[in-house]
Amino acid sequence: MSAITDPVRFIRENTRVHPVPHAPELRLHLADEAVALWQKTEDDLGELGLPPPFWAFAWAGGQALARFVLDTPELVAGRQVFDFATGSGLVAIAAARAGAASITACDIDRFARVATALNAELNDVRIEFAEGDRLKEPPPQADVLFCGDVFYEKPMADQVLAWLDRVLAAGSEVYIGDPGRTYLPTDRLRAVATYEVPVNRSLEDLSIKRSSVYRLLA
């Protein structure tokens, strides 16, 4: 049985509220250091081999997407938005602030749903959350789908790209935020914006990551 009986309390006790570095009009519950929180999560849950706590950080690709959405509100205003692998809910929150008609976020991490709800409340926006592994589900009903920082491992990158092709075929626009990770499908992308994004030094090899927003092409 999980030793973390109150995930809301766990998140509040292990994060602090900070402005998002590249989108300071938004605030998130963020951890200061990755490894310590990762270890604490494993210890408190009594489980080993857990994925990193993506929900506790503002990753480079997500920050780029959030900035792009806030600066280009016409992309989402009045439209249905789906944020895949939402983590902290950052991009979904940006879409809500930019006037999206509805926003659904998803993530397989059990803490991401709670973190997204806390962060949505912090930013006074409403976000729906879709449970389960969406890669095994049909494409969502959405005008625009966002995904940030998902091309860091080949098996996942291959699965995500195959699913995103189904999303495109269903008629959705797909935008990807990424700092140039190894398995990014560059031959399928058109860059629409590039930023110098401040990131947590415990996450990346640099404190500033050049990160781009791309539209996925069929």
Disulfide bonds with the S-S distance in Angstrom:
none
